[in-house]
Amino acid sequence: MTDKLIVEKRGNIALLTMNNPPANTWTEESLKGLKALVEELNADRSIYSLVITGQGEKFFSAGADLNLFADGDRSVARDMARYFGEAFEALSQFRGVSIAAINGFAMGGGLEVALACDIRIAEEQSQMALPEAKVGLLPCAGGTQNLTMLVGEGWTKRMILCGERIKAAKAELIGLVEEVVPQGQALEKALELAANVAQQSPTSVASCKQLIQNNRTQHWDAGYILERELFVDLFFTEDQKEGVNAFLGKRAPEWKNR
């Protein structure tokens, strides 16, 4: 798709490395590539999880290249906002589990891609910020919405309105990341979690993820109803029969993702 994204499939795990040195910035090419990749992985029933990390040891991703916006071209701004939105929304709706292995600076769109993932693992030296307002811009790839859902209004306003950059330990404290690990170990931990995903029924995981994210757009009451409906729907799948009978037979299940 693009040499700015390196994709490796390891069994049921897809490993995506952002590869645009020195800071792994996003471009039109890589954003379109990410959207196409997620669509491809959604169609690949053998893939249950997606791990995203950055090339090198300093940057996870520094977001957009500001040279794109230097001349104030509104048509460029409109197009890039759409590319960012479509790519990261596709990532958020990925059928399986997405895990960000934050191995350095995650700034602007670099943090927003992590926010679009289900789980975030950060190395202890990592720093995170949404500094767009410092240069007369704003987070347009889900940052204002996804950060608020994760950490609440107070810390979102500190990071965006006050331009506060936070370190990994603080990010874990406020709920921005789920775990902090020593330098160089984020990818290992992310892959470990991704391997755990493969122990669950992929059809169950997809339904559970849909339900967890349902309250972003619907009232809790609708979620309770949908929960019961999707529970019954699982009985149309092979994985439901396999899971229950494997447990009763005291053996490991063999998932088919169907």
C-alpha positions as CSV (number, residue, x, y, z in Angstrom):
1,M,0.0,0.0,0.0
2,T,2.7,2.5,1.1
3,D,6.3,2.2,2.3
4,K,5.3,4.6,5.2
5,L,3.5,1.7,6.8
6,I,5.2,-1.6,7.4
7,V,2.8,-4.5,8.0
8,E,3.7,-7.9,9.3
9,K,1.3,-10.7,10.1
10,R,2.2,-12.9,13.0
11,G,-0.4,-15.7,13.3
12,N,-3.6,-14.0,14.4
13,I,-1.8,-10.6,15.0
14,A,-1.2,-7.9,12.4
15,L,1.8,-5.7,13.4
16,L,1.8,-2.2,11.9
17,T,4.9,0.0,12.1
18,M,4.6,3.7,11.2
19,N,7.7,4.3,9.1
20,N,8.2,7.9,8.1
21,P,11.4,9.0,9.7
22,P,12.5,11.0,11.5
23,A,9.2,11.6,13.4
24,N,6.8,9.1,11.7
25,T,4.5,11.9,10.6
26,W,1.3,11.2,8.8
27,T,0.7,12.0,5.1
28,E,-2.1,11.7,2.7
29,E,-0.5,8.5,1.4
30,S,-0.1,6.9,4.8
31,L,-3.6,7.9,6.0
32,K,-5.2,6.4,3.0
33,G,-3.0,3.4,3.4
34,L,-4.1,3.0,7.0
35,K,-7.8,3.1,6.0
36,A,-7.2,0.5,3.3
37,L,-5.2,-1.7,5.6
38,V,-8.0,-1.8,8.3
39,E,-10.5,-2.7,5.6
40,E,-8.2,-5.5,4.4
41,L,-7.8,-6.8,8.0
42,N,-11.5,-6.7,8.6
43,A,-12.0,-9.0,5.7
44,D,-9.2,-11.3,6.8
45,R,-10.9,-13.7,9.2
46,S,-7.6,-15.1,10.5
47,I,-6.6,-11.7,12.0
48,Y,-7.9,-11.0,15.5
49,S,-5.8,-8.1,16.7
50,L,-3.8,-5.2,15.4
51,V,-0.7,-3.7,17.1
52,I,0.6,-0.3,16.1
53,T,4.0,1.1,16.9
54,G,6.5,3.6,15.6
55,Q,9.8,3.0,13.8
56,G,12.9,4.0,15.8
57,E,13.4,4.7,19.4
58,K,12.4,8.4,19.8
59,F,9.0,8.9,18.1
60,F,5.8,6.9,18.1
61,S,4.4,9.6,15.8
62,A,4.6,13.4,15.7
63,G,1.3,13.7,13.8
64,A,0.9,15.8,10.7
65,D,3.7,17.5,8.9
66,L,3.0,21.2,9.5
67,N,4.6,22.2,6.2
68,L,1.3,21.1,4.7
69,F,-0.5,24.0,6.4
70,A,2.1,26.7,6.1
71,D,0.4,28.6,3.2
72,G,-3.1,28.6,4.8
73,D,-4.7,26.7,2.0
74,R,-8.2,25.8,3.2
75,S,-8.7,23.1,0.5
76,V,-5.6,21.3,1.8
77,A,-6.9,21.6,5.4
78,R,-10.3,20.2,4.4
79,D,-8.8,17.3,2.5
80,M,-6.3,16.4,5.3
81,A,-9.0,16.7,8.0
82,R,-11.1,14.2,6.0
83,Y,-8.1,11.8,5.4
84,F,-7.3,11.9,9.2
85,G,-10.9,11.4,10.2
86,E,-11.6,8.5,7.8
87,A,-8.4,6.7,8.7
88,F,-8.7,6.9,12.5
89,E,-12.5,6.3,12.5
90,A,-11.8,3.1,10.4
91,L,-9.2,2.1,13.0
92,S,-11.6,2.8,15.9
93,Q,-14.2,0.5,14.1
94,F,-11.7,-2.3,13.5
95,R,-13.4,-5.6,14.0
96,G,-10.7,-6.9,16.3
97,V,-8.7,-5.5,19.2
98,S,-6.3,-2.6,18.4
99,I,-3.3,-1.9,20.7
100,A,-1.0,1.1,20.5
101,A,2.6,0.4,21.6
102,I,3.7,3.9,22.3
103,N,7.5,3.9,22.1
104,G,8.3,7.6,22.2
105,F,6.8,11.0,21.6
106,A,3.1,10.8,20.6
107,M,2.1,14.3,19.5
108,G,-1.0,15.7,17.8
109,G,-2.1,13.2,15.2
110,G,0.4,10.8,16.7
111,L,-1.5,10.7,19.9
112,E,-4.9,10.7,18.1
113,V,-4.0,7.4,16.3
114,A,-3.3,5.9,19.8
115,L,-6.6,7.3,21.1
116,A,-8.4,5.6,18.2
117,C,-7.0,2.2,19.5
118,D,-8.7,0.1,22.1
119,I,-5.7,-0.2,24.4
120,R,-2.6,1.9,24.9
121,I,0.8,0.7,26.3
122,A,3.4,3.4,26.8
123,E,7.1,3.2,27.5
124,E,8.2,5.1,30.6
125,Q,10.1,7.7,28.5
126,S,7.1,8.5,26.3
127,Q,5.5,11.9,26.3
128,M,2.0,12.8,24.9
129,A,0.4,16.0,23.9
130,L,-2.3,17.6,21.6
131,P,-0.4,20.9,20.9
132,E,-2.4,22.0,17.9
133,A,-3.6,25.2,19.5
134,K,0.0,26.4,19.9
135,V,0.2,26.7,16.2
136,G,-3.3,28.0,15.5
137,L,-4.9,24.7,14.8
138,L,-7.0,22.1,16.6
139,P,-7.1,18.3,16.9
140,C,-9.2,17.2,14.0
141,A,-8.7,13.4,14.0
142,G,-10.9,12.6,17.0
143,G,-8.7,14.1,19.7
144,T,-11.2,16.4,21.3
145,Q,-13.8,13.6,21.5
146,N,-11.7,10.5,22.2
147,L,-9.5,12.1,24.8
148,T,-12.6,13.4,26.7
149,M,-14.2,10.0,26.7
150,L,-11.0,8.5,28.2
151,V,-9.9,11.1,30.8
152,G,-12.8,13.5,31.2
153,E,-13.2,17.2,30.5
154,G,-10.7,18.5,33.1
155,W,-7.6,16.8,31.8
156,T,-8.7,17.1,28.2
157,K,-8.9,20.9,28.7
158,R,-5.5,21.0,30.4
159,M,-3.9,19.1,27.5
160,I,-5.7,21.0,24.7
161,L,-6.6,24.4,26.1
162,C,-3.5,24.8,28.2
163,G,-1.2,22.9,25.9
164,E,0.0,20.6,28.7
165,R,2.4,17.8,27.7
166,I,2.3,14.8,30.0
167,K,4.7,12.0,30.6
168,A,3.8,8.3,30.7
169,A,3.4,8.0,34.4
170,K,0.9,10.8,34.5
171,A,-0.9,9.4,31.4
172,E,-1.4,6.1,33.3
173,L,-2.6,8.0,36.4
174,I,-5.4,9.9,34.5
175,G,-6.4,6.8,32.4
176,L,-4.9,7.9,29.1
177,V,-2.8,4.8,28.8
178,E,-3.6,1.4,30.4
179,E,0.0,0.5,31.4
180,V,3.5,1.9,31.5
181,V,6.4,-0.4,30.8
182,P,10.2,0.1,30.8
183,Q,11.9,1.6,27.7
184,G,12.0,-0.8,24.8
185,Q,9.2,-3.1,26.1
186,A,6.0,-1.6,24.8
187,L,5.9,-3.7,21.7
188,E,6.6,-6.9,23.7
189,K,3.7,-6.1,26.1
190,A,1.3,-5.2,23.3
191,L,2.1,-8.4,21.4
192,E,1.5,-10.3,24.7
193,L,-1.9,-8.7,25.1
194,A,-2.7,-9.4,21.4
195,A,-1.8,-13.1,21.9
196,N,-4.3,-13.1,24.8
197,V,-7.0,-11.9,22.4
198,A,-6.6,-15.1,20.4
199,Q,-7.7,-17.1,23.4
200,Q,-11.1,-15.5,23.2
201,S,-13.7,-16.2,20.5
202,P,-13.2,-13.6,17.8
203,T,-16.9,-13.4,17.1
204,S,-17.5,-12.7,20.8
205,V,-14.8,-10.1,20.9
206,A,-16.3,-8.2,17.9
207,S,-19.7,-8.2,19.6
208,C,-18.3,-7.1,22.9
209,K,-16.3,-4.3,21.4
210,Q,-19.4,-3.1,19.6
211,L,-21.3,-3.1,22.9
212,I,-18.6,-1.3,24.8
213,Q,-18.4,1.5,22.3
214,N,-22.1,1.7,21.9
215,N,-22.5,4.2,24.7
216,R,-20.6,6.8,22.6
217,T,-23.6,7.4,20.5
218,Q,-26.6,5.8,22.3
219,H,-28.1,5.8,25.8
220,W,-27.2,3.0,28.2
221,D,-30.8,1.7,28.0
222,A,-30.2,0.9,24.3
223,G,-27.0,-0.9,25.2
224,Y,-28.8,-3.2,27.6
225,I,-31.2,-4.2,24.9
226,L,-28.5,-4.6,22.2
227,E,-26.5,-6.7,24.7
228,R,-29.2,-9.3,24.9
229,E,-29.8,-9.3,21.2
230,L,-26.1,-9.9,20.4
231,F,-25.9,-12.6,23.0
232,V,-28.6,-14.6,21.1
233,D,-27.0,-13.7,17.7
234,L,-23.8,-15.6,18.8
235,F,-25.9,-18.8,18.8
236,F,-25.9,-18.5,15.0
237,T,-22.1,-18.8,15.0
238,E,-19.8,-21.9,14.9
239,D,-17.6,-20.3,17.5
240,Q,-20.3,-20.3,20.1
241,K,-20.8,-24.1,19.8
242,E,-17.0,-24.6,19.7
243,G,-16.4,-22.5,22.8
244,V,-19.0,-24.1,25.0
245,N,-18.2,-27.7,23.9
246,A,-14.4,-27.2,24.2
247,F,-14.9,-26.0,27.8
248,L,-17.1,-28.9,28.6
249,G,-14.7,-31.3,26.9
250,K,-11.7,-29.8,28.8
251,R,-9.8,-28.9,25.6
252,A,-8.6,-25.7,24.0
253,P,-11.1,-24.2,21.5
254,E,-10.3,-24.0,17.8
255,W,-11.8,-20.7,16.6
256,K,-13.1,-20.3,13.1
257,N,-14.2,-16.6,13.4
258,R,-17.6,-17.5,11.9
